[in-house]
């Protein structure tokens, strides 16, 4: 992106409010209706099931990592890689991993921004890709497409959090501004933020002064990076990485799914 990204400041040491993220599959409804229905995990007390399974394609081995025991393989975006060189890197990696190149640019630019604003965090683009894989198939869930400007079309909006079986009731908090629902909240965007959490953590990646947009892959990736850094501290450590991801969604299955994706993507990027 041509404009500078904003600096992310660490919040006060108290733990952040649960971002209420993560896809849940309503298996019974899916079996009855013959379709996959997804819903968002809400907080650490909410029962969580297996996250959404990304579409077939690039192979992501199941590593069955033990929580807190290891971090995924790390392949950092090269220092100083921006603009044309970053786009070329994303194009090559997209061919190997089937991640949209535009999403890879967003993940990489978030890493680069946080490397400057919060160097102690140690977040890696591949961890953001691991989250994006589970949350929205890198912004492609439901047939959504990512424009050159990073905006998802159509927007990705979760089901109403209306107290249905397996779903906690969360009444509307934003007048439907982000999710179009004036009765219930819904998770929104490529990284699946709830409106209340986006209000606290959402940042505008290109620093142009307009409000951050969860349907913009750049804003969503940078905001997720800030949330993960605040939640886990040092993501280069096993303890910090797992704490961050498990705060994002309190589910071992979810953490392992993110770990597997992050590890596979980083290995695929080695040597690029």
C-alpha positions as CSV (number, residue, x, y, z in Angstrom):
1,X,0.0,0.0,0.0
2,X,1.3,3.5,-0.8
3,X,0.1,5.2,2.4
4,X,1.8,4.6,5.8
5,X,0.1,2.2,8.2
6,X,-0.8,3.4,11.7
7,X,1.1,2.4,14.7
8,X,-0.5,-0.1,16.9
9,X,-0.1,0.6,20.6
10,X,-0.3,-2.2,23.2
11,X,-3.4,-1.8,25.4
12,X,-3.4,-1.8,29.1
13,X,-2.3,-5.1,30.7
14,X,-5.8,-6.3,31.5
15,X,-6.9,-9.1,29.1
16,X,-8.9,-7.8,26.1
17,X,-12.6,-8.6,25.9
18,X,-13.2,-11.7,24.0
19,X,-13.4,-10.9,20.3
20,X,-16.0,-13.6,19.7
21,X,-14.5,-15.0,16.7
22,X,-14.3,-18.3,14.9
23,X,-16.6,-20.4,12.7
24,X,-18.7,-23.2,14.2
25,X,-20.4,-25.8,12.0
26,X,-24.0,-26.6,13.0
27,X,-23.8,-30.2,12.1
28,X,-27.4,-31.2,12.8
29,X,-28.7,-28.3,10.7
30,X,-26.3,-29.2,7.9
31,X,-27.4,-32.8,7.9
32,X,-31.1,-31.8,7.8
33,X,-30.8,-29.0,5.3
34,X,-28.1,-30.5,3.2
35,X,-25.9,-27.4,3.4
36,X,-23.1,-26.2,5.6
37,X,-24.2,-23.6,8.1
38,X,-21.6,-21.6,10.0
39,X,-21.8,-19.6,13.1
40,X,-19.3,-17.6,15.2
41,X,-17.8,-18.6,18.5
42,X,-18.4,-16.0,21.1
43,X,-16.3,-16.2,24.2
44,X,-14.3,-18.7,26.3
45,X,-17.4,-20.1,27.9
46,X,-19.2,-20.8,24.7
47,X,-19.2,-24.5,23.5
48,X,-17.0,-24.8,20.4
49,X,-17.0,-27.5,17.8
50,X,-14.8,-28.2,14.8
51,X,-14.0,-25.0,12.8
52,X,-15.0,-24.6,9.2
53,X,-13.0,-26.8,6.9
54,X,-11.3,-24.8,4.1
55,X,-11.9,-26.0,0.5
56,X,-9.7,-28.7,-0.9
57,X,-6.5,-27.8,-2.9
58,X,-3.2,-27.0,-1.2
59,X,-2.3,-29.8,1.2
60,X,-2.2,-28.8,4.8
61,X,-1.0,-31.8,6.9
62,X,-2.6,-32.4,10.3
63,X,0.2,-32.1,12.8
64,X,-1.8,-32.6,16.0
65,X,0.4,-30.0,17.8
66,X,0.3,-30.0,21.5
67,X,-1.0,-26.6,22.8
68,X,1.9,-24.5,24.1
69,X,4.6,-26.9,23.0
70,X,5.7,-25.4,19.7
71,X,5.2,-22.6,17.3
72,X,4.6,-23.1,13.5
73,X,7.4,-22.8,11.1
74,X,8.4,-19.1,10.5
75,X,9.3,-17.7,7.1
76,X,9.4,-13.9,7.5
77,X,8.6,-11.5,4.7
78,X,12.0,-10.2,3.7
79,X,13.0,-6.9,5.3
80,X,12.3,-4.0,3.0
81,X,10.1,-5.9,0.6
82,X,7.3,-3.6,-0.4
83,X,5.4,-2.5,-3.4
84,X,6.3,-4.4,-6.6
85,X,8.6,-6.9,-4.9
86,X,5.9,-7.7,-2.3
87,X,3.3,-8.2,-5.0
88,X,5.7,-10.5,-6.9
89,X,6.3,-12.6,-3.8
90,X,2.5,-12.8,-3.2
91,X,1.9,-13.9,-6.9
92,X,4.5,-16.7,-6.6
93,X,3.3,-17.9,-3.3
94,X,-0.4,-17.8,-4.4
95,X,0.5,-20.3,-7.2
96,X,1.8,-22.7,-4.6
97,X,-0.7,-22.3,-1.8
98,X,-3.9,-21.1,-3.6
99,X,-4.2,-18.2,-1.2
100,X,-5.4,-15.1,-3.2
101,X,-2.4,-12.9,-3.8
102,X,-4.3,-9.9,-2.6
103,X,-4.8,-11.6,0.8
104,X,-1.2,-12.6,1.0
105,X,-0.2,-8.9,0.5
106,X,-2.6,-8.0,3.4
107,X,-1.0,-10.6,5.7
108,X,2.5,-9.6,4.7
109,X,1.9,-5.8,5.1
110,X,0.4,-6.4,8.6
111,X,3.5,-8.3,9.6
112,X,5.7,-5.5,8.2
113,X,3.7,-2.8,10.0
114,X,3.7,-4.6,13.4
115,X,7.4,-5.4,13.0
116,X,7.9,-1.6,13.3
117,X,5.2,-0.6,15.7
118,X,5.4,-3.6,18.1
119,X,8.7,-5.4,17.4
120,X,8.4,-7.5,20.6
121,X,5.3,-9.2,19.3
122,X,7.0,-11.3,16.6
123,X,3.8,-12.0,14.7
124,X,4.3,-13.7,11.3
125,X,2.3,-13.3,8.1
126,X,1.7,-17.1,8.1
127,X,-0.1,-17.0,11.4
128,X,-2.5,-14.4,10.0
129,X,-2.9,-16.7,7.0
130,X,-3.6,-19.6,9.3
131,X,-6.4,-17.6,10.9
132,X,-7.7,-16.3,7.6
133,X,-7.8,-19.8,6.3
134,X,-10.1,-21.0,9.0
135,X,-12.2,-17.9,9.4
136,X,-13.1,-17.1,5.8
137,X,-11.0,-19.1,3.4
138,X,-8.8,-15.9,3.0
139,X,-11.8,-13.8,2.2
140,X,-13.5,-16.1,-0.3
141,X,-16.1,-17.7,1.9
142,X,-19.5,-17.9,0.2
143,X,-18.1,-16.9,-3.1
144,X,-16.8,-13.6,-2.0
145,X,-14.1,-11.9,-4.1
146,X,-11.3,-9.5,-3.1
147,X,-10.9,-6.4,-5.1
148,X,-7.7,-4.6,-5.9
149,X,-8.6,-2.2,-3.1
150,X,-8.9,-5.1,-0.7
151,X,-12.7,-4.9,-0.3
152,X,-14.7,-8.1,-0.2
153,X,-17.6,-8.4,-2.6
154,X,-20.1,-9.5,-1.5
155,X,-19.4,-8.8,2.2
156,X,-18.9,-11.8,4.5
157,X,-21.5,-11.6,7.3
158,X,-22.1,-14.4,9.8
159,X,-25.5,-15.7,10.9
160,X,-27.5,-13.8,13.5
161,X,-26.4,-14.6,17.0
162,X,-29.9,-15.1,18.2
163,X,-29.7,-17.8,20.7
164,X,-30.5,-20.7,18.3
165,X,-29.1,-24.1,19.3
166,X,-25.3,-23.8,19.7
167,X,-25.5,-20.0,19.3
168,X,-25.3,-17.5,22.1
169,X,-27.7,-14.6,21.9
170,X,-26.0,-11.2,21.4
171,X,-28.4,-8.4,20.8
172,X,-27.5,-5.7,18.3
173,X,-24.8,-3.3,19.5
174,X,-24.1,-1.1,16.5
175,X,-27.6,-0.3,15.0
176,X,-26.8,-2.7,12.2
177,X,-24.0,-0.5,10.8
178,X,-21.5,-3.3,10.2
179,X,-23.7,-6.3,9.9
180,X,-27.0,-5.0,8.5
181,X,-28.9,-6.5,11.5
182,X,-30.6,-4.1,13.9
183,X,-31.8,-7.0,16.2
184,X,-28.8,-9.3,16.6
185,X,-25.1,-9.0,16.2
186,X,-23.2,-10.9,13.5
187,X,-19.5,-11.5,12.9
188,X,-18.2,-9.7,9.9
189,X,-15.4,-9.6,7.4
190,X,-12.4,-11.8,6.5
191,X,-11.2,-12.2,10.1
192,X,-14.7,-12.4,11.6
193,X,-14.9,-9.6,14.2
194,X,-18.1,-8.9,16.2
195,X,-19.1,-5.2,16.0
196,X,-18.2,-4.5,19.7
197,X,-14.7,-5.9,19.2
198,X,-14.2,-4.2,15.9
199,X,-15.1,-0.9,17.7
200,X,-12.1,-1.4,20.0
201,X,-9.6,-3.1,17.7
202,X,-10.4,-2.0,14.2
203,X,-7.7,0.1,12.5
204,X,-7.4,1.6,9.1
205,X,-4.4,0.0,7.3
206,X,-3.7,2.7,4.8
207,X,-4.0,5.6,7.2
208,X,-6.2,7.7,5.0
209,X,-8.4,8.9,7.8
210,X,-11.6,7.0,6.9
211,X,-13.1,4.6,9.4
212,X,-11.7,1.0,9.4
213,X,-13.7,-1.5,7.5
214,X,-13.9,-5.2,8.5
215,X,-14.7,-6.0,4.9
216,X,-11.4,-4.7,3.8
217,X,-8.7,-7.4,3.9
218,X,-6.0,-4.9,4.8
219,X,-7.9,-3.4,7.7
220,X,-9.0,-6.9,8.9
221,X,-5.5,-8.4,8.8
222,X,-3.8,-5.5,10.6
223,X,-6.6,-5.4,13.2
224,X,-6.3,-9.1,13.8
225,X,-2.5,-8.7,14.2
226,X,-3.0,-6.1,16.8
227,X,-5.5,-8.2,18.7
228,X,-3.2,-11.3,18.6
229,X,-0.2,-9.3,19.8
230,X,-2.1,-7.8,22.7
231,X,-3.5,-11.3,23.6
232,X,-0.3,-13.3,23.4
233,X,2.6,-10.9,23.9
234,X,5.5,-12.6,22.2
235,X,4.1,-14.8,19.4
236,X,7.6,-16.1,18.6
237,X,7.3,-18.2,21.8
238,X,5.1,-21.3,22.0
239,X,3.3,-20.0,25.1
240,X,2.6,-16.6,23.5
241,X,1.5,-18.0,20.2
242,X,-0.9,-20.5,21.7
243,X,-2.3,-17.9,24.2
244,X,-2.9,-15.5,21.3
245,X,-4.7,-18.0,19.1
246,X,-6.6,-19.6,21.9
247,X,-7.9,-16.1,22.9
248,X,-9.0,-15.6,19.3
249,X,-11.1,-18.8,19.7
250,X,-11.0,-20.9,22.8
251,X,-10.8,-24.3,21.1
252,X,-7.9,-26.7,20.8
253,X,-9.3,-27.9,17.4
254,X,-9.2,-24.3,16.2
255,X,-5.7,-23.7,17.5
256,X,-4.4,-26.8,15.8
257,X,-6.2,-25.9,12.6
258,X,-4.5,-22.4,12.6
259,X,-1.2,-24.0,13.5
260,X,-1.4,-26.5,10.6
261,X,-2.2,-23.8,8.1
262,X,0.5,-21.4,9.3
263,X,3.1,-24.1,9.3
264,X,2.2,-25.3,5.8
265,X,2.1,-21.8,4.3
266,X,5.5,-20.8,5.9
267,X,7.1,-24.0,4.5
268,X,5.7,-23.3,1.1
269,X,7.2,-19.8,1.2
270,X,10.7,-20.9,2.0
271,X,13.1,-19.8,-0.7
272,X,10.7,-17.4,-2.4
